[in-house]
Amino acid sequence: MKKALLLLGTCFCLVLTGCSAKNISKTVKNVTENIPSTSKDDATPTPVVSATPAPKETVLKLGKKGTTGDWKICVKKAEKKAQIKNGAYRVFKPDKGDQFICITATVRNNGKKKDTFLPKVGYKDKMLTATLYYKDKYEYQPLELFSYDKDLVATSVNPLTSKSGIIAFAVPKKVAKAKKSLTLRIGTESDYLLYSFK
């Protein structure tokens, strides 16, 4: 619309000034070539948004192996416990009203350097994490059982080496009783394993 008005206005001005027909056509051509093209209704172009790829999710049953990043993982079993014994004298107990869900697993570092399984700090999109879900709504994070040799949380594993142990979660007794309603997610935000306890 602006282009047409500008063209008509220019033609009208040239006619009024008495220019020859040859000069008018040259001027109109120059004006037309220098006007930037606009979209219909002068709307701003919509920026192109690139789609974020969907995360890679692998659903597994207990006892099955899966791979996420450099880690090969096998969650063998999940059991509820009132306490976790560490030797003859040390005992880990949950808070009042809670119980432990102990996940027994074996992990293997297939990477080329020593790495930490379930580190406490790292980049959110690259860090390997574990989350226990109850009815797909409630989330529980693993505990770090300090000085417990079977704890897999924040454990360093050499390349091409496996380590077996447990991942412990403290959950309300009501949640621990409904073990079949629990799922375990291990991996990064974009690539993870999802273990069902059904």
FIZASE-194510 format. One record per residue: residue number from 1; residue in three letters; x, y, z of N, C-alpha, C, O in turn. Coordinates in steps of 0.05 Angstrom, whole numbers. Layout:
N
REC    k    r     n.X     n.Y     n.Z    ca.X    ca.Y    ca.Z     c.X     c.Y     c.Z     o.X     o.Y     o.Z
REC  NUM  Ala       X       Y       Z       X       Y       Z       X       Y       Z       X       Y       Z
...
// end
This chain:
198
REC    k    r     n.X     n.Y     n.Z    ca.X    ca.Y    ca.Z     c.X     c.Y     c.Z     o.X     o.Y     o.Z
REC    1  Met      17     -24       0       0       0       0      17      25       0      12      44     -15
REC    2  Lys      38      26      17      56      49      18      71      52      -8      75      75     -17
REC    3  Lys      78      30     -19      93      30     -45      77      43     -67      87      60     -82
REC    4  Ala      51      36     -68      33      47     -89      29      77     -84      29      93    -103
REC    5  Leu      25      86     -59      21     114     -53      45     131     -60      44     153     -71
REC    6  Leu      69     120     -53      94     133     -58      98     137     -88     107     158     -97
REC    7  Leu      91     116    -103      94     117    -132      75     137    -145      83     153    -162
REC    8  Leu      50     137    -136      31     157    -146      39     186    -139      36     204    -155
REC    9  Gly      48     189    -114      56     216    -106      80     226    -122      80     249    -130
REC   10  Thr      99     209    -128     122     216    -144     114     224    -172     123     244    -183
REC   11  Cys      96     208    -184      87     214    -211      72     240    -212      76     256    -231
REC   12  Phe      55     245    -193      40     270    -192      59     294    -190      54     315    -203
REC   13  Cys      79     292    -173      98     314    -170     113     320    -196     118     343    -203
REC   14  Leu     121     299    -209     136     302    -234     119     315    -256     128     331    -272
REC   15  Val      93     307    -257      75     318    -277      72     348    -272      72     364    -291
REC   16  Leu      69     355    -247      65     383    -240      89     400    -246      87     424    -253
REC   17  Thr     113     389    -244     137     405    -249     144     408    -278     162     422    -286
REC   18  Gly     129     393    -295     132     397    -323     155     381    -335     167     390    -355
REC   19  Cys     163     360    -324     185     344    -334     175     329    -359     151     325    -363
REC   20  Ser     194     323    -376     187     308    -400     180     279    -393     187     269    -371
REC   21  Ala     166     265    -411     158     238    -406     181     219    -402     180     200    -387
REC   22  Lys     203     225    -416     227     208    -414     238     210    -386     245     189    -374
REC   23  Asn     240     234    -375     251     238    -348     232     226    -327     241     216    -306
REC   24  Ile     206     228    -332     187     217    -313     191     186    -310     191     176    -288
REC   25  Ser     193     172    -332     196     143    -331     221     135    -317     222     115    -302
REC   26  Lys     243     151    -322     269     145    -308     266     149    -278     275     132    -262
REC   27  Thr     253     170    -270     250     177    -242     232     156    -228     239     147    -206
REC   28  Val     210     148    -241     192     128    -230     207     101    -227     204      88    -206
REC   29  Lys     224      94    -246     239      69    -245     259      70    -221     261      50    -207
REC   30  Asn     273      93    -218     292      95    -196     278      94    -168     288      81    -150
REC   31  Val     255     107    -166     241     107    -141     231      79    -135     233      70    -112
REC   32  Thr     220      65    -155     209      38    -151     231      19    -142     226       2    -125
REC   33  Glu     255      21    -154     277       2    -147     287       7    -119     297     -12    -106
REC   34  Asn     286      31    -109     297      38     -82     278      35     -59     285      38     -36
REC   35  Ile     253      28     -65     233      25     -43     237      -4     -32     235     -23     -48
REC   36  Pro     241      -7      -6     244     -34       6     217     -48       4     196     -37       9
REC   37  Ser     218     -74      -2     193     -90      -4     183     -96      24     199    -101      43
REC   38  Thr     157     -95      27     145    -100      53     124    -123      50     114    -127      28
REC   39  Ser     119    -136      71      99    -157      70      71    -145      71      67    -121      75
REC   40  Lys      51    -162      66      24    -154      66      16    -141      93      23    -152     114
REC   41  Asp       2    -119      93      -6    -105     117      17     -96     134      14     -90     157
REC   42  Asp      41     -94     122      65     -84     136      70     -99     162      80     -87     181
REC   43  Ala      63    -124     163      68    -140     188      97    -147     190     111    -152     170
REC   44  Thr     107    -148     215     135    -156     220     137    -186     215     120    -201     223
REC   45  Pro     159    -194     202     162    -223     197     165    -238     223     178    -229     242
REC   46  Thr     153    -261     224     154    -278     248     181    -293     248     188    -306     229
REC   47  Pro     196    -291     270     221    -306     272     217    -336     271     198    -346     282
REC   48  Val     235    -349     258     234    -379     256     245    -391     281     268    -385     288
REC   49  Val     229    -407     295     238    -420     320     245    -449     314     228    -464     303
REC   50  Ser     269    -456     321     277    -484     316     266    -502     338     266    -495     361
REC   51  Ala     256    -525     330     243    -543     349     264    -557     366     285    -566     356
REC   52  Thr     258    -559     392     276    -573     410     271    -603     407     248    -611     409
REC   53  Pro     292    -619     403     287    -647     400     276    -660     426     283    -652     448
REC   54  Ala     258    -679     422     246    -692     446     267    -709     460     285    -720     447
REC   55  Pro     266    -711     486     286    -727     501     284    -757     493     262    -767     487
REC   56  Lys     306    -770     494     307    -799     489     301    -814     514     316    -812     534
REC   57  Glu     278    -828     515     269    -842     538     269    -872     532     257    -881     513
REC   58  Thr     282    -888     549     282    -917     546     268    -929     571     278    -926     593
REC   59  Val     246    -942     566     230    -954     588     240    -983     592     241    -999     573
REC   60  Leu     246    -990     617     257   -1017     623     243   -1029     648     231   -1015     664
REC   61  Lys     245   -1055     650     235   -1069     673     260   -1075     691     282   -1075     681
REC   62  Leu     255   -1081     716     277   -1088     734     292   -1112     723     280   -1131     713
REC   63  Gly     319   -1111     725     336   -1132     716     346   -1128     687     363   -1143     678
REC   64  Lys     335   -1108     673     343   -1103     645     365   -1081     645     365   -1063     662
REC   65  Lys     383   -1083     625     405   -1063     622     397   -1041     602     383   -1046     583
REC   66  Gly     407   -1018     607     403    -995     589     427    -977     589     444    -979     607
REC   67  Thr     430    -961     569     453    -942     566     443    -914     564     424    -908     549
REC   68  Thr     456    -896     579     451    -868     578     478    -854     578     493    -856     598
REC   69  Gly     485    -840     557     512    -828     555     533    -849     555     531    -869     541
REC   70  Asp     553    -846     572     575    -865     575     569    -887     596     587    -903     601
REC   71  Trp     545    -887     607     539    -906     629     521    -928     620     500    -924     607
REC   72  Lys     529    -953     626     511    -976     622     501    -983     650     517    -988     669
REC   73  Ile     475    -984     653     462    -987     679     443   -1011     680     429   -1016     660
REC   74  Cys     443   -1026     702     424   -1047     706     413   -1045     734     427   -1049     754
REC   75  Val     387   -1037     736     374   -1036     762     362   -1064     767     344   -1073     752
REC   76  Lys     372   -1077     788     364   -1105     793     339   -1108     810     321   -1123     803
REC   77  Lys     337   -1092     832     313   -1094     849     309   -1069     865     327   -1052     867
REC   78  Ala     285   -1066     876     278   -1044     893     264   -1055     917     245   -1070     915
REC   79  Glu     274   -1048     941     261   -1059     966     259   -1037     987     275   -1019     988
REC   80  Lys     239   -1040    1004     236   -1020    1026     250   -1031    1050     250   -1055    1056
REC   81  Lys     262   -1012    1065     277   -1019    1089     272    -998    1111     270    -974    1105
REC   82  Ala     271   -1007    1136     267    -988    1158     294    -976    1166     295    -954    1177
REC   83  Gln     316    -990    1159     343    -979    1165     363    -993    1147     358   -1014    1135
REC   84  Ile     387    -980    1145     409    -992    1129     433    -995    1147     442    -975    1159
REC   85  Lys     442   -1019    1150     465   -1025    1167     491   -1021    1152     494   -1030    1129
REC   86  Asn     511   -1009    1165     537   -1006    1154     557   -1017    1174     567   -1004    1193
REC   87  Gly     563   -1043    1171     580   -1056    1190     565   -1063    1215     540   -1064    1215
REC   88  Ala     579   -1069    1236     567   -1078    1262     556   -1055    1278     538   -1060    1295
REC   89  Tyr     567   -1031    1275     560   -1010    1294     545    -986    1282     532    -971    1297
REC   90  Arg     547    -982    1256     534    -958    1244     508    -966    1230     507    -986    1216
REC   91  Val     488    -950    1235     461    -954    1223     450    -928    1212     451    -908    1226
REC   92  Phe     440    -928    1188     427    -905    1176     397    -909    1180     386    -929    1173
REC   93  Lys     384    -888    1192     355    -889    1196     342    -865    1183     353    -843    1183
REC   94  Pro     319    -869    1171     305    -846    1159     291    -829    1180     290    -837    1204
REC   95  Asp     281    -806    1172     266    -789    1191     240    -804    1200     231    -823    1187
REC   96  Lys     229    -795    1221     204    -807    1232     182    -806    1211     177    -785    1199
REC   97  Gly     169    -828    1207     147    -830    1187     157    -838    1159     140    -841    1142
REC   98  Asp     183    -840    1156     194    -847    1130     206    -875    1130     210    -887    1151
REC   99  Gln     210    -886    1106     224    -911    1102     243    -907    1079     240    -889    1063
REC  100  Phe     263    -925    1077     281    -925    1054     270    -942    1031     259    -963    1036
REC  101  Ile     273    -932    1007     271    -949     983     299    -952     973     312    -933     965
REC  102  Cys     310    -977     974     337    -982     966     337    -995     938     326   -1017     934
REC  103  Ile     350    -982     920     352    -992     892     379   -1005     889     400    -993     893
REC  104  Thr     379   -1031     883     404   -1046     878     410   -1044     849     394   -1051     832
REC  105  Ala     435   -1035     842     442   -1031     814     471   -1037     809     488   -1037     827
REC  106  Thr     477   -1042     784     505   -1044     774     509   -1023     752     492   -1021     734
REC  107  Val     530   -1008     754     536    -987     734     564    -992     722     582   -1001     736
REC  108  Arg     566    -986     697     592    -989     683     598    -964     668     582    -953     653
REC  109  Asn     623    -954     672     632    -929     658     645    -938     632     667    -949     631
REC  110  Asn     631    -933     610     641    -939     583     657    -916     571     665    -917     547
REC  111  Gly     660    -894     586     675    -871     576     705    -876     576     715    -897     583
REC  112  Lys     720    -855     567     749    -858     564     764    -847     588     788    -849     590
REC  113  Lys     749    -835     608     763    -825     632     746    -831     656     722    -837     654
REC  114  Lys     758    -828     679     744    -832     705     721    -812     707     724    -788     700
REC  115  Asp     699    -821     717     675    -804     719     660    -810     745     664    -831     757
REC  116  Thr     643    -792     752     627    -795     777     598    -802     770     585    -788     754
REC  117  Phe     589    -824     782     561    -832     778     544    -817     798     549    -817     822
REC  118  Leu     523    -804     788     504    -787     804     519    -766     820     518    -766     845
REC  119  Pro     533    -748     806     548    -727     821     529    -708     835     505    -706     827
REC  120  Lys     539    -694     855     522    -675     870     520    -648     855     501    -633     858
REC  121  Val     541    -641     840     541    -616     825     549    -621     796     563    -640     790
REC  122  Gly     540    -603     779     546    -605     750     527    -589     734     508    -577     744
REC  123  Tyr     531    -590     708     513    -576     690     487    -591     687     487    -615     682
REC  124  Lys     464    -578     691     438    -591     693     432    -608     668     421    -630     670
REC  125  Asp     440    -598     644     433    -613     620     453    -636     614     448    -652     596
REC  126  Lys     475    -637     628     495    -658     623     499    -677     647     510    -699     644
REC  127  Met     491    -668     670     495    -684     695     476    -707     697     452    -705     691
REC  128  Leu     487    -731     704     471    -755     708     457    -753     735     470    -748     756
REC  129  Thr     431    -756     735     415    -754     760     397    -778     763     392    -792     743
REC  130  Ala     387    -782     787     367    -803     792     344    -790     807     348    -775     826
REC  131  Thr     319    -797     798     295    -786     812     275    -809     814     270    -824     795
REC  132  Leu     264    -812     838     243    -832     843     216    -817     842     212    -797     856
REC  133  Tyr     198    -827     825     172    -815     822     150    -833     834     150    -857     831
REC  134  Tyr     132    -820     849     109    -834     859      84    -824     844      78    -800     845
REC  135  Lys      70    -842     831      47    -836     815      53    -814     794      35    -799     787
REC  136  Asp      77    -813     785      85    -794     764      82    -765     772      84    -747     755
REC  137  Lys      77    -759     798      73    -731     807      93    -723     828     102    -700     828
REC  138  Tyr      99    -740     847     116    -733     869     144    -743     864     149    -765     856
REC  139  Glu     164    -725     870     192    -731     864     208    -734     890     205    -719     909
REC  140  Tyr     227    -754     889     245    -758     912     273    -760     901     278    -774     881
REC  141  Gln     292    -747     914     320    -747     906     336    -767     923     329    -772     946
REC  142  Pro     357    -778     912     373    -798     927     388    -786     951     396    -762     950
REC  143  Leu     393    -802     971     409    -793     994     438    -801     989     443    -821     975
REC  144  Glu     456    -787    1000     484    -795    1000     490    -806    1028     489    -792    1048
REC  145  Leu     495    -832    1028     501    -846    1054     531    -844    1058     546    -862    1049
REC  146  Phe     540    -824    1073     569    -819    1077     582    -843    1091     572    -855    1110
REC  147  Ser     605    -850    1081     622    -872    1091     609    -900    1088     617    -919    1101
REC  148  Tyr     589    -902    1070     577    -928    1064     589    -938    1038     585    -926    1017
REC  149  Asp     603    -960    1039     618    -969    1016     601    -979     993     610    -982     970
REC  150  Lys     575    -985     998     557    -994     977     541    -972     964     524    -977     946
REC  151  Asp     544    -947     974     529    -925     963     540    -917     935     564    -913     932
REC  152  Leu     522    -916     915     530    -909     888     529    -878     883     540    -869     863
REC  153  Val     516    -863     900     513    -834     896     541    -821     899     555    -826     919
REC  154  Ala     548    -805     880     574    -791     880     598    -809     881     618    -803     894
REC  155  Thr     596    -832     867     617    -852     867     634    -849     842     623    -847     820
REC  156  Ser     660    -848     845     678    -847     822     683    -875     810     687    -894     825
REC  157  Val     681    -877     784     684    -903     771     704    -899     748     701    -882     731
REC  158  Asn     725    -916     747     745    -915     726     733    -924     700     713    -938     699
REC  159  Pro     746    -917     677     735    -925     651     736    -956     648     754    -969     658
REC  160  Leu     716    -966     634     713    -995     629     712   -1011     655     721   -1034     655
REC  161  Thr     702    -999     677     699   -1012     703     670   -1011     712     656    -992     707
REC  162  Ser     662   -1033     726     635   -1034     737     635   -1032     767     655   -1039     780
REC  163  Lys     613   -1022     778     610   -1021     807     581   -1027     814     563   -1017     801
REC  164  Ser     578   -1044     834     551   -1051     844     546   -1038     871     565   -1035     887
REC  165  Gly     521   -1032     877     514   -1020     903     485   -1012     904     469   -1023     889
REC  166  Ile     479    -992     920     451    -983     923     449    -953     920     468    -938     923
REC  167  Ile     425    -945     912     417    -917     912     393    -916     931     373    -929     927
REC  168  Ala     396    -900     952     375    -900     973     358    -874     972     369    -852     967
REC  169  Phe     332    -877     975     314    -855     976     298    -857    1002     289    -879    1009
REC  170  Ala     293    -834    1015     276    -834    1039     249    -824    1029     246    -802    1018
REC  171  Val     228    -840    1034     201    -833    1025     181    -838    1048     188    -853    1067
REC  172  Pro     158    -826    1048     138    -832    1069     130    -861    1068     131    -874    1047
REC  173  Lys     122    -872    1091     115    -901    1092      93    -908    1073      93    -929    1061
REC  174  Lys      74    -889    1069      52    -894    1051      62    -898    1022      52    -915    1008
REC  175  Val      83    -883    1015      95    -885     988     110    -912     986     109    -925     966
REC  176  Ala     125    -919    1007     140    -944    1007     122    -968    1004     130    -988     992
REC  177  Lys      98    -967    1016      80    -990    1014      69    -993     985      64   -1015     976
REC  178  Ala      67    -971     971      56    -972     943      79    -973     923      81    -957     905
REC  179  Lys      97    -993     927     121    -995     911     115    -997     881     130    -988     864
REC  180  Lys      92   -1010     874      85   -1013     845      78    -987     832      76    -986     807
REC  181  Ser      73    -966     848      66    -940     836      91    -923     832      89    -899     825
REC  182  Leu     115    -934     837     140    -920     835     154    -925     808     152    -947     797
REC  183  Thr     167    -904     799     185    -907     775     211    -893     781     211    -873     796
REC  184  Leu     232    -903     770     259    -891     774     269    -881     747     269    -895     727
REC  185  Arg     278    -855     748     289    -843     724     319    -838     729     326    -824     748
REC  186  Ile     336    -848     711     365    -844     714     375    -834     687     369    -846     666
REC  187  Gly     390    -812     687     402    -802     663     403    -772     663     402    -759     684
REC  188  Thr     406    -760     639     406    -731     636     378    -722     628     360    -738     624
REC  189  Glu     374    -696     624     348    -686     616     341    -695     588     317    -698     582
REC  190  Ser     361    -699     571     355    -706     543     358    -736     536     349    -745     515
REC  191  Asp     369    -752     555     373    -781     550     372    -795     576     390    -793     593
REC  192  Tyr     350    -810     581     348    -823     607     334    -851     605     321    -857     585
REC  193  Leu     338    -866     626     325    -893     629     303    -890     649     305    -876     669
REC  194  Leu     281    -903     644     258    -902     662     250    -931     670     240    -946     654
REC  195  Tyr     256    -937     695     250    -964     706     223    -964     720     217    -947     737
REC  196  Ser     207    -983     712     181    -987     725     183   -1010     745     196   -1030     740
REC  197  Phe     170   -1007     768     172   -1027     789     147   -1046     789     143   -1061     808
REC  198  Lys     131   -1044     768     106   -1061     767     113   -1089     761      96   -1106     759
// end
